[in-house]
Amino acid sequence: MIRFSRDRVQRIAAALRAARARRPRPADRRSFPVPDGMAALSVATWNVHSCVGLDARFAPDRIAQVIRDLDVDLIGLQEVGWHHRGESGMDQFAFLERHTGLTAYAGPTKHSERAHYGNCLLTRLPVRSMETMDLSVGKREPRGAIDAVVEVQGRPVRVIVAHLGLDPWERAKQVGDIVSRVESQPELPTLFMGDLNEWTPSSPRLRQLASSFADVANPRSFHARMPTLRLDRIYVTGGLQIPAFEVVRSILTRRASDHLPVRAVLAVP
């Protein structure tokens, strides 16, 4: 067994801390204008926790208010609907459509007599097509994604909204399925966003996404009370750019869900 003196152990520990301090951390905010000749597209992603806030109160009106305040062209939501939380039997998809003025496209992953539950795309843009992806793996919790094509000033833009699983091997397959689908149409400008349940910088799933997408918005968005993890992400490819993004922190967003919304401005060629 090799034994080190206390002084050497302290020097090694100090060197490791210094190395970590030098390692660049992802930004929590970016603020640049949309380049000349490109169209602006405002988007957001948010896990709404079945509309149950940190005060344990079921308040879909509060979620709707945050979405109105975000004032984006489209927003991808996760955990919409009843799932052991909220009000049984209430159609949260329809409620949010009525109270935001945006059109809701539902991508439920669970169905029951009491309510549906899953992903949702809310948008004011024309939608050319919309379908759902089944991302379920084995006997794990059913997972899925919405795959839609919206129109931005006459240009098609693909939007994928997903909520990935809790186990690394589960997410590996889900990321692979999404990347394969995107790479089958590389010429189509594509936006992929959602709660990815990934936070480790060295994650192989995040490395795969980084190699397949041109840019990412990934500020710290979880937990809403004290955000330290970068779970909610927005990726782009196919000519799209992300000149600006931020995590939206306010009294209302810190109370409405356990995640904070991530908002971005994209540049569309």
Helices and strands as residue ranges (DSSP letters): H 6-22, E 29-31, E 39-47, G 49-51, H 60-70, E 74-81, H 92-100, E 103-111, E 116-123, E 127-134, E 144-152, E 155-163, H 168-183, E 190-195, H 204-212, E 215-217, E 232-237, E 241-247, H 253-256, E 262-268
